[in-house]
Amino acid sequence: MKNQYTLFGSLAMAILSIVYTSANAQENQIQFYRPNNKLGINTFETSKKDTVLFNGLKVKVGGGFELSFQSLRASNTATPVTKTVGTATGNVNSLTPLIDGFNLPMANLNFDVQLADGIRLNLTSYLAARHHENTWVKGGYLQIDKLTFLHSLFFDNVMKSVTVVIGQYDVDYGDQHYRRSDGGNTIYNPFVENYIMDEFATETGMHVYYKCAKTGLFAMGAITNGELNETTIAPTKIDSATKQVNKYPPAFLGKLGFDKQLSTDLRLRLTGSFYTVNSANSSTLFGGDRTGSHYYNVMSNPVTAAGTVLDNAVDYNAFSGRFNPGFGEENHSFMGNLFVKYKGLEFFGTIETARGRTITEKTNRSANQYAADIVYRFPEKTENFWVAYRYNTVTATIVGNPDDVTVNRNVGSAGWFMTKNIMLKGEYVNQEYKNYAATNILNGGKFKGFMFEAAISF
């Protein structure tokens, strides 16, 4: 499987390179669009500026490819525990030995289609990823910024400030998901990995945005099915809290914000957002990534990996280095974000609090996350280079642990845009786990070392 996967990744890179020239020519033909390259950095919601003349249906083929080299080492102080997992028996608290080497590459394939004036379609597929080695469709959505086909002056005026997004779409909770690495698309992220508690899921629904260009104020309201994997099968499980058969009501989310270029040198963005679902078949707001962590095999156990029915340890612990609070039944989360850019200096901060539970729990638990990114891009006119630092910490209550656990991460990075589509970056990461029980593999856990990544996006 690994050989097939590596071959597929190499083939994907060849395909992406072949279509690069064509895609670059198509770049300026899509309306209300976030570029899949350096020009898309620090773009959040797409702008309402109507800068592209519609002159018929256009199809832009794009994608992303990343290849990373890892030099990480992990350790822990957990008490040895011997168990049988499947056909394997051994210490389930020992850590998989790590060596320096290349990780399996990831690749995305994007189709952006200008269907009509102010109406475009996006379809994104994961060609190859750590978590899903075969091709998977991430999702697709329709973005509507104009309704000219209605021939109504009223709707024309309304749509000058309104955007509607419908389909299987990134849940617009918080601002961090606009900066994260998404499989082969890592060009927006000044670091190799995402947050410890990674807020990302695709759900079927509708987002409606209102944007006031003059004031910089905007608002978003959305309703989704609350599920990554849709189902039409009636539920049979009993909710431990309500003692009733589980229900699958919709999830609701919203965002209020201010985003404005206050002067030539200064931009300020401040947002608050929420996501709430009272019960679900399987809520995945903190575990909806189908590509996997970019820190491979850290804090993994070889016995558990060998005892699973999956092909290898990469699959067994695809989200290594991340923390999922496990709010699969009920989830009520709030995030505040501050983004400030003064000339080449950027600050991006996050405050997040979440409450939720699984279907077998009677009461909610909590998880809190704080993060701060400081990025300096230079030289002044091109900003082709950067140095950055991130501090990220999560504190949460987990089932079966007497104390709240804490995970801390410090990361320093540096990078270079060779062109607007080709990026090289490296980082040093140090992550520590605190207050885990002695019988938990993460007790006294830590990993640290260097990561290097090359990425192409277009």
C-alpha positions in Angstrom: 0.0 0.0 0.0 2.8 2.4 0.9 4.5 1.8 -2.5 1.2 2.4 -4.3 0.6 5.5 -2.3 4.0 7.0 -3.0 3.6 6.2 -6.7 0.2 7.8 -6.6 1.6 10.9 -4.9 4.4 11.2 -7.5 1.8 10.8 -10.3 -0.4 13.4 -8.7 2.5 15.9 -8.6 3.2 15.2 -12.3 -0.4 15.9 -13.2 -0.5 19.1 -11.1 2.7 20.3 -12.8 1.3 19.6 -16.3 -1.9 21.7 -15.7 0.0 24.5 -13.9 0.3 26.7 -16.9 -3.3 26.4 -17.9 -4.5 27.0 -14.4 -2.4 30.1 -14.0 -4.0 31.5 -17.1 -7.5 30.8 -15.7 -6.7 32.5 -12.4 -8.2 35.8 -13.3 -11.4 34.4 -14.8 -13.2 33.3 -11.6 -15.3 35.8 -9.7 -15.4 36.3 -5.9 -12.6 33.7 -5.5 -9.8 33.0 -3.1 -6.5 32.3 -5.1 -4.9 28.9 -4.4 -1.5 30.6 -4.0 0.4 33.2 -2.1 -2.2 35.8 -3.1 -4.8 34.0 -1.0 -2.9 34.4 2.3 -4.9 36.4 4.9 -8.1 36.1 2.9 -11.0 35.0 5.0 -14.5 35.3 3.5 -14.2 36.2 -0.2 -14.6 39.9 -1.0 -17.8 41.4 -2.5 -15.6 43.5 -4.9 -16.8 42.8 -8.4 -13.5 42.9 -10.3 -13.9 40.1 -12.9 -16.0 40.6 -16.0 -18.2 37.6 -16.7 -18.0 36.5 -20.3 -19.2 32.9 -20.2 -18.7 29.6 -18.4 -15.1 29.1 -17.3 -13.4 26.1 -15.6 -10.3 26.5 -13.5 -8.4 23.3 -12.7 -6.1 23.7 -9.7 -4.6 21.8 -6.8 -2.0 21.5 -4.1 0.9 19.1 -3.4 3.1 18.9 -0.3 6.1 16.8 0.6 7.6 16.9 4.1 10.8 15.7 5.8 10.4 14.9 9.5 13.0 14.8 12.2 11.0 14.3 15.4 11.6 12.3 18.6 9.0 11.3 21.2 9.1 10.1 24.8 6.8 9.4 27.8 6.7 8.2 31.4 3.6 6.0 31.2 3.4 2.8 33.3 3.8 -0.3 31.1 0.5 -2.0 30.5 0.4 -5.4 28.7 -2.7 -6.0 26.6 -3.8 -8.0 23.6 -5.0 -5.9 20.7 -6.4 -8.0 17.9 -3.6 -10.5 17.1 -0.9 -8.4 18.8 0.2 -8.6 22.5 2.6 -6.2 24.3 3.0 -3.0 26.2 0.3 -0.6 24.9 2.0 2.3 26.5 5.3 2.1 24.7 6.1 4.6 21.9 6.8 3.8 18.3 10.6 4.5 17.6 11.0 7.3 15.1 13.7 8.0 12.6 14.5 10.9 10.2 12.8 10.6 6.9 10.3 11.7 4.3 6.6 11.4 5.0 4.1 10.1 2.5 3.0 13.1 0.3 -0.5 14.5 0.1 -2.2 16.0 -3.0 -5.5 17.8 -3.6 -7.4 18.4 -6.9 -9.7 21.5 -7.3 -12.3 22.4 -9.8 -13.6 26.0 -9.7 -16.3 26.7 -12.3 -17.8 30.1 -13.2 -21.4 29.0 -14.0 -23.0 32.3 -14.4 -22.5 36.0 -13.5 -21.8 35.9 -9.8 -22.4 32.2 -9.4 -19.5 29.7 -9.1 -19.0 26.1 -8.1 -16.2 24.5 -6.2 -15.4 20.8 -6.1 -12.3 19.6 -4.1 -11.0 16.1 -3.9 -8.2 14.6 -1.8 -6.2 12.6 -4.4 -3.9 11.1 -1.7 -3.7 11.8 2.0 -2.3 10.3 5.1 -5.7 9.3 6.6 -7.3 8.3 3.3 -4.8 6.9 0.8 -7.3 6.6 -2.0 -9.1 9.5 -3.7 -11.9 11.0 -1.6 -14.2 13.9 -2.5 -13.8 16.5 0.2 -17.0 18.4 -0.8 -18.6 20.8 -3.2 -20.6 24.0 -2.9 -22.3 26.7 -4.9 -21.4 30.3 -4.0 -23.9 32.9 -5.1 -22.9 36.6 -5.1 -25.4 37.8 -7.8 -28.9 36.9 -8.9 -28.9 38.7 -12.2 -31.0 35.9 -13.9 -34.0 37.1 -11.8 -33.8 40.5 -13.6 -34.8 42.2 -10.4 -33.3 45.6 -9.3 -34.3 44.8 -5.7 -32.3 41.5 -5.6 -29.4 43.1 -7.5 -29.1 45.7 -4.7 -29.5 43.1 -2.0 -26.7 40.9 -3.4 -24.3 43.8 -3.4 -23.9 43.0 0.3 -25.0 39.4 0.5 -23.3 36.1 -0.3 -25.0 32.7 -0.1 -23.0 29.4 0.1 -24.9 26.1 -0.3 -23.5 22.5 -0.3 -21.0 20.3 1.4 -18.8 23.0 2.7 -16.2 23.9 5.3 -18.1 24.8 8.5 -17.3 28.6 9.0 -16.6 28.3 12.7 -13.8 30.6 13.8 -11.1 32.1 11.5 -8.4 29.5 12.0 -9.8 27.1 9.3 -8.9 29.8 6.7 -5.2 29.5 7.8 -4.9 25.7 8.3 -3.2 23.1 6.1 -5.7 21.0 4.3 -4.1 17.9 2.9 -2.0 18.9 0.0 -3.0 22.6 0.3 -0.6 24.0 2.9 0.2 27.4 1.3 -1.9 29.5 3.6 -0.3 28.2 6.7 3.0 29.7 7.9 3.5 26.5 10.0 3.6 22.9 9.1 0.7 21.7 11.3 -2.6 23.1 12.5 -3.9 23.8 16.0 -3.7 21.1 18.7 -7.5 21.2 18.8 -8.2 21.4 15.0 -11.6 22.9 14.2 -12.5 21.6 10.8 -15.4 19.7 9.3 -17.5 19.7 6.2 -21.2 19.5 6.6 -24.2 19.9 4.3 -26.0 23.2 4.7 -26.3 26.9 3.9 -24.2 29.9 5.0 -25.5 33.4 4.5 -23.2 36.4 4.8 -23.9 40.1 5.0 -20.9 42.4 4.4 -20.8 46.2 4.7 -17.8 47.4 2.8 -17.9 51.0 4.2 -17.9 50.0 7.8 -16.0 46.7 7.6 -18.8 45.0 9.7 -20.1 41.7 8.6 -22.4 38.9 9.9 -22.9 35.2 9.0 -25.7 32.8 9.9 -25.8 29.2 8.9 -27.7 25.9 9.4 -26.2 22.5 8.6 -27.1 18.9 9.1 -24.5 18.6 11.9 -22.8 15.6 10.4 -19.8 14.9 8.3 -21.4 11.6 7.0 -25.1 12.1 6.2 -27.5 9.4 7.0 -31.2 8.6 6.3 -31.3 5.6 8.7 -33.4 6.1 11.8 -31.5 6.3 15.0 -31.7 3.4 17.5 -29.2 4.4 20.2 -30.4 5.7 23.6 -29.0 9.1 24.8 -27.7 8.6 28.3 -28.7 12.2 29.3 -32.3 12.2 28.0 -33.0 8.5 28.2 -34.7 8.9 24.8 -33.8 7.5 21.4 -31.1 9.8 19.9 -32.2 12.6 17.5 -30.4 14.3 14.7 -31.4 18.0 14.7 -29.6 20.6 12.6 -26.6 22.4 13.9 -26.5 26.2 14.0 -23.6 28.6 13.7 -23.0 32.2 13.4 -20.3 34.9 13.2 -20.0 38.6 13.8 -17.0 40.6 12.8 -15.1 43.7 11.8 -12.5 43.6 9.1 -11.1 46.7 7.6 -7.9 48.2 6.1 -7.6 51.2 8.4 -4.7 52.7 6.6 -2.2 51.7 3.9 -0.1 49.9 6.5 -2.7 48.7 9.1 -5.4 46.1 8.9 -7.6 45.0 11.8 -10.0 42.1 12.0 -12.0 41.0 15.1 -14.5 38.2 15.0 -16.6 36.1 17.4 -18.3 32.9 16.2 -20.3 29.9 17.6 -21.3 26.4 16.7 -24.0 24.5 18.5 -25.7 21.1 18.1 -27.8 19.4 20.8 -27.4 15.9 19.5 -25.9 14.1 16.6 -25.1 10.8 15.0 -21.4 11.8 15.1 -20.4 15.4 15.5 -16.9 15.9 14.0 -16.1 19.6 14.5 -12.8 18.7 16.2 -12.2 15.5 14.1 -13.5 16.1 10.6 -10.2 16.2 8.9 -10.0 13.4 6.3 -6.3 14.0 5.6 -4.5 13.6 8.9 -1.9 15.4 11.0 1.4 16.5 9.4 3.3 15.2 12.5 3.5 11.5 11.6 3.6 8.7 14.2 4.3 10.8 17.2 2.9 9.4 20.5 1.9 6.2 18.7 2.0 2.6 20.0 3.4 -0.2 17.8 1.3 -2.9 19.5 -2.0 -1.1 19.0 -1.0 -0.4 15.4 -0.1 -4.0 14.7 -3.4 -5.2 16.3 -5.7 -3.0 14.2 -7.3 -4.2 11.0 -5.9 -1.2 9.2 -2.8 -1.5 7.0 -0.3 0.5 9.0 0.4 2.7 11.9 -0.1 5.8 9.8 -3.8 5.0 9.6 -4.1 3.8 13.2 -3.1 7.2 14.6 -3.8 9.5 11.7 -4.2 12.6 14.0 -1.0 12.2 16.0 -0.1 15.3 17.9 -3.7 16.7 17.9 -6.3 16.6 20.7 -9.9 15.7 20.0 -12.2 16.4 23.0 -14.7 13.8 21.7 -17.9 15.8 21.7 -19.6 13.4 19.3 -23.2 13.8 20.7 -23.5 17.4 21.9 -21.2 20.3 21.1 -21.5 24.0 22.0 -18.4 25.9 21.0 -17.3 29.6 20.9 -14.2 31.1 19.3 -12.9 34.7 19.3 -10.2 35.7 16.9 -8.0 38.8 16.5 -6.0 39.5 13.4 -3.7 42.6 13.1 -1.4 43.3 10.2 0.9 46.3 10.4 3.2 46.4 7.3 5.0 43.0 7.4 4.1 42.2 11.0 1.1 40.0 11.7 -0.6 38.8 14.9 -3.3 36.2 14.9 -4.9 35.2 18.2 -7.5 32.7 19.3 -9.6 32.2 22.4 -11.9 29.2 22.3 -14.1 27.5 24.8 -16.1 24.3 24.1 -18.6 22.1 26.0 -19.9 18.8 24.9 -20.2 15.0 25.5 -20.6 11.6 23.9 -23.9 9.8 23.8 -22.8 7.6 26.8 -22.2 10.6 29.0 -24.9 12.3 31.1 -23.2 15.7 31.5 -21.0 18.0 29.4 -17.3 18.3 29.7 -15.3 21.3 28.7 -12.2 22.1 26.6 -10.4 25.4 26.3 -7.9 26.5 23.7 -5.6 29.5 23.4 -3.2 30.3 20.6 -1.1 33.2 19.4 0.8 33.4 16.0 3.3 36.2 15.4 4.5 36.3 11.8 6.9 38.8 10.2 7.0 38.8 6.4 9.8 40.6 4.4 11.0 42.4 2.4 8.5 45.1 2.4 7.1 45.0 -1.1 7.2 41.3 -1.9 6.9 39.6 1.5 8.5 36.5 0.0 10.1 35.4 3.2 8.8 35.1 6.8 9.8 34.1 10.3 7.1 33.1 12.8 6.3 31.9 16.3 3.2 30.1 17.6 2.2 29.3 21.2 -0.8 26.9 21.5 -2.3 25.4 24.6 -5.3 23.2 25.3 -6.8 22.3 28.7 -9.7 19.8 28.9 -11.6 17.4 31.0 -11.4 13.8 29.6 -13.2 10.7 30.6 -11.4 8.5 33.1 -8.7 11.0 34.0 -8.9 12.4 37.6 -7.5 15.9 36.6 -7.9 18.2 33.6 -5.2 17.5 31.1 -3.1 20.1 29.3 -1.2 20.0 26.0 1.3 22.8 25.2 3.0 23.5 21.9 5.7 26.0 21.0 6.7 26.3 17.3 9.2 28.5 15.5 9.1 28.6 11.7 10.7 30.2 8.7 9.8 30.1 5.0 10.3 31.3 1.5 8.0 31.8 -1.5 10.2 30.9 -4.5 7.2 32.0 -6.6 3.6 32.8 -5.7 2.8 29.1 -6.2 6.0 27.4 -4.7 6.8 27.5 -1.0 9.4 26.1 1.2 9.2 26.2 5.0 10.8 24.7 8.1 9.9 24.7 11.8 11.1 23.5 15.2 8.3 22.1 17.4 8.2 21.2 21.1 5.0 19.7 22.4 4.3 18.5 26.0 1.4 16.6 27.6 0.6 17.2 31.3 -1.6 15.6 34.0 -2.4 12.4 32.1 -2.9 9.4 34.3 0.1 7.1 34.8 -1.6 4.3 32.8 -2.3 6.6 29.8 0.3 6.5 27.0 0.4 10.3 27.0 1.6 10.5 30.6 4.7 12.6 30.7 4.5 12.7 26.9 6.5 15.0 24.8 7.9 15.2 21.3 10.2 17.7 19.6 12.3 18.3 16.5 12.4 19.7 13.0 9.9 19.6 10.1 10.7 20.7 6.5 8.0 21.0 3.9 7.8 21.9 0.2 4.4 22.8 -1.3 3.0 23.7 -4.7 -0.5 25.2 -5.0 -2.3 26.8 -7.9 
